[in-house]
Amino acid sequence: MSFQLLGLGHFHPENEITNRFLEELDIGTNDEWIMERVGIRSRRTVMPLDYIRATRNRDPRGAVEASLYTHAEMGRRAAELALSRAGISKEEVGLVIAGNSCPDWASPADACPIAAALGLEVPAFDVHSACTSLFAQLWLLSRMREDALPDVVLLVAPESLTRVVDYRDRSAAVIWGDGAAAAVVSLRRPGRATVLANTLESSPAGADKVVVPRLGHFAQQGRQVQMFAIRKTNGLLQALQAGYADPARRFHFVGHQANLRMLQAVCRACEIPPELHHSNVEDFGNTAAASAASVVSMLWEKWQPGDDVALVGVGSGLTWSSCLLRFGEAA
């Protein structure tokens, strides 16, 4: 069962955490150290910069209250862009699924306030799979009965992980940024791209490797997680290359935006030339579930018939996933 991608949208908050800002926090890092290790120049946050300076975000509960944007607002903005690009009115959406790494609420599902912000009265629920949430949403849809699905489904991934970063911890502070991505998909309506080869796998034995405790700070076993991410991304990308690379088409790569150095290592291993590798981690940081989709969304007007875009996600769980967007072959 192959979905059509009708539209993509993204949103990033305006407050920018630059490397200079992190230097001024005096946490033992500087621009040279950050660029050498992760290749990130800046990232966005839902929090006021003065709040981070004053508190270093010692208490994540305060970060929620200080935030300038909720998941509902970020999700609404990304969704409205996706719907506009799809040429779809809000009234045509029949289902909303949201997911991320750290939802706004224990209850209700993030999808419900996002749907409410859009003025929708439709079924709405969450599928949380951390950084692979959008992939997991697609994977779940592909296993539903075709006749049970509405014509138009809205998928949303709002992320505000800076709210759970301890800004006394340089290893976490340099990575994360906030943002949202949204996708409008359909089994029946033609779109700009066909979604092919959607995969999702997990190793629950690694569930303790990347964690965000309730009312606690993000933590991960950094070296192990990075090696896992590189290994799984290589394998998923090579599988997509073997199954779909066509000399008559352009094969692009958009990976999970964990850090630029990791993505460059994957490109070397899989022989992806620079002009066919696309990222935004340099300027927006790791936006978790929103990351890969936001890259494709930011380039939405540039995609042409004949473009194949290999998307790969890895994340907490541990989970890994992939799909291919084939532009120009709408059903």
Backbone hydrogen bonds, N-H to C=O, Kabsch-Sander energy under -0.5 kcal/mol:
donor,donor_aa,acceptor,acceptor_aa,energy
3,F,1,M,-0.5
3,F,195,V,-0.6
4,Q,186,S,-3.3
5,L,193,A,-3.6
6,L,4,Q,-0.8
6,L,184,V,-2.8
7,G,184,V,-1.2
9,G,182,A,-2.4
11,F,180,A,-2.0
15,N,45,T,-0.5
17,I,43,R,-3.9
18,T,16,E,-0.9
19,N,41,R,-1.5
22,L,18,T,-1.8
23,E,19,N,-2.2
24,E,20,R,-2.1
25,L,21,F,-0.7
25,L,22,L,-0.6
26,D,23,E,-1.7
27,I,22,L,-0.6
34,I,30,N,-2.5
35,M,31,D,-2.9
36,E,32,E,-2.2
37,R,33,W,-1.6
38,V,34,I,-3.0
39,G,34,I,-1.4
41,R,39,G,-0.5
41,R,282,E,-3.0
42,S,282,E,-1.7
43,R,17,I,-1.2
44,R,284,F,-0.7
45,T,15,N,-2.1
52,I,48,P,-1.5
53,R,49,L,-2.5
54,A,50,D,-2.3
55,T,51,Y,-2.3
56,R,52,I,-2.5
58,R,55,T,-1.2
62,G,59,D,-1.3
63,A,59,D,-1.0
64,V,60,P,-1.4
65,E,61,R,-1.2
66,A,62,G,-2.0
67,S,63,A,-1.3
68,L,46,V,-3.2
74,M,70,T,-2.3
75,G,71,H,-3.0
76,R,72,A,-2.2
77,R,73,E,-2.1
78,A,74,M,-2.3
79,A,75,G,-2.6
80,E,76,R,-2.6
81,L,77,R,-1.6
82,A,78,A,-2.2
83,L,79,A,-2.9
84,S,80,E,-2.2
85,R,81,L,-2.4
86,A,82,A,-1.8
87,G,83,L,-1.0
87,G,84,S,-0.6
88,I,83,L,-2.3
92,E,89,S,-1.7
93,V,90,K,-1.5
94,G,152,V,-2.7
95,L,152,V,-0.7
96,V,123,P,-2.2
97,I,154,L,-2.6
98,A,125,F,-1.7
99,G,156,V,-1.4
112,C,109,A,-1.6
114,I,110,D,-1.8
115,A,111,A,-2.5
116,A,112,C,-2.5
117,A,113,P,-2.3
118,L,114,I,-1.3
119,G,116,A,-1.2
120,L,115,A,-3.0
125,F,96,V,-1.9
127,V,98,A,-3.0
129,S,127,V,-0.6
130,A,100,N,-1.2
132,T,129,S,-2.1
133,S,130,A,-1.8
136,A,132,T,-2.6
137,Q,133,S,-2.4
138,L,134,L,-2.0
139,W,135,F,-2.7
140,L,136,A,-2.6
141,L,137,Q,-2.3
142,S,138,L,-2.3
143,R,139,W,-0.5
143,R,140,L,-1.3
144,M,141,L,-1.7
148,A,145,R,-1.4
149,L,145,R,-0.7
149,L,146,E,-1.1
153,V,185,V,-2.6
154,L,95,L,-2.8
155,L,153,V,-0.5
155,L,183,A,-3.0
156,V,97,I,-2.4
157,A,181,A,-3.2
159,E,179,G,-3.1
163,R,160,S,-1.5
164,V,161,L,-1.8
165,V,162,T,-1.2
167,Y,56,R,-2.3
167,Y,165,V,-0.8
169,D,166,D,-2.5
170,R,168,R,-0.7
172,A,169,D,-0.7
173,A,169,D,-2.6
174,V,170,R,-1.7
175,I,172,A,-1.2
176,W,172,A,-1.3
177,G,286,N,-1.9
178,D,44,R,-2.5
179,G,159,E,-2.1
180,A,11,F,-2.4
181,A,157,A,-1.5
182,A,9,G,-2.3
183,A,155,L,-2.6
184,V,7,G,-2.6
185,V,153,V,-2.5
185,V,183,A,-0.6
186,S,4,Q,-1.8
192,R,5,L,-1.3
193,A,5,L,-1.4
194,T,326,R,-2.1
195,V,3,F,-3.2
196,L,194,T,-0.7
196,L,324,L,-3.1
199,T,322,S,-2.6
201,E,320,W,-2.6
203,S,318,L,-2.8
206,G,203,S,-2.6
207,A,204,P,-1.9
209,K,206,G,-2.0
211,V,219,A,-2.9
216,G,213,P,-2.2
218,F,164,V,-2.9
219,A,211,V,-2.3
221,Q,209,K,-2.3
222,G,220,Q,-1.4
225,V,221,Q,-2.6
226,Q,222,G,-2.5
227,M,223,R,-2.2
228,F,224,Q,-2.3
229,A,225,V,-2.7
230,I,226,Q,-2.5
231,R,227,M,-2.4
232,K,228,F,-2.8
233,T,229,A,-2.4
234,N,230,I,-2.5
235,G,231,R,-2.0
236,L,232,K,-2.7
237,L,233,T,-2.6
238,Q,234,N,-2.6
239,A,235,G,-1.9
240,L,236,L,-2.0
241,Q,237,L,-2.5
242,A,238,Q,-2.5
243,G,239,A,-2.0
244,Y,240,L,-2.4
245,A,240,L,-0.5
245,A,241,Q,-1.7
249,R,246,D,-2.7
250,R,306,G,-2.9
251,F,249,R,-0.6
252,H,250,R,-0.8
252,H,308,D,-3.7
253,F,276,L,-2.7
254,V,310,A,-2.8
258,A,256,H,-2.3
260,L,38,V,-2.2
263,L,259,N,-1.7
264,Q,260,L,-2.4
265,A,261,R,-1.9
266,V,262,M,-1.9
267,C,263,L,-2.3
268,R,264,Q,-2.0
269,A,265,A,-2.1
270,C,266,V,-2.5
271,E,267,C,-0.6
271,E,268,R,-0.6
272,I,267,C,-2.3
276,L,273,P,-1.9
277,H,274,P,-1.3
278,H,253,F,-2.2
283,D,280,N,-1.1
284,F,280,N,-1.8
285,G,281,V,-1.7
286,N,175,I,-2.7
287,T,285,G,-0.9
290,A,287,T,-2.1
291,S,288,A,-1.9
294,S,290,A,-2.0
295,V,291,S,-1.5
296,V,292,A,-1.8
297,S,293,A,-2.5
298,M,294,S,-2.5
299,L,295,V,-1.0
300,W,297,S,-1.8
302,K,299,L,-2.1
303,W,299,L,-0.9
303,W,300,W,-0.7
306,G,327,F,-1.8
307,D,304,Q,-2.0
308,D,250,R,-3.3
309,V,325,L,-2.7
310,A,252,H,-2.9
310,A,308,D,-0.6
311,L,309,V,-0.6
311,L,323,C,-2.9
312,V,254,V,-1.6
313,G,321,S,-2.7
315,G,319,T,-2.4
318,L,315,G,-0.6
319,T,315,G,-2.6
320,W,201,E,-2.3
321,S,313,G,-2.7
322,S,199,T,-1.1
323,C,311,L,-2.0
324,L,196,L,-2.8
325,L,309,V,-2.6
326,R,194,T,-2.6
326,R,324,L,-0.7
327,F,307,D,-2.8
327,F,325,L,-0.8
328,G,192,R,-2.3
329,E,326,R,-0.8
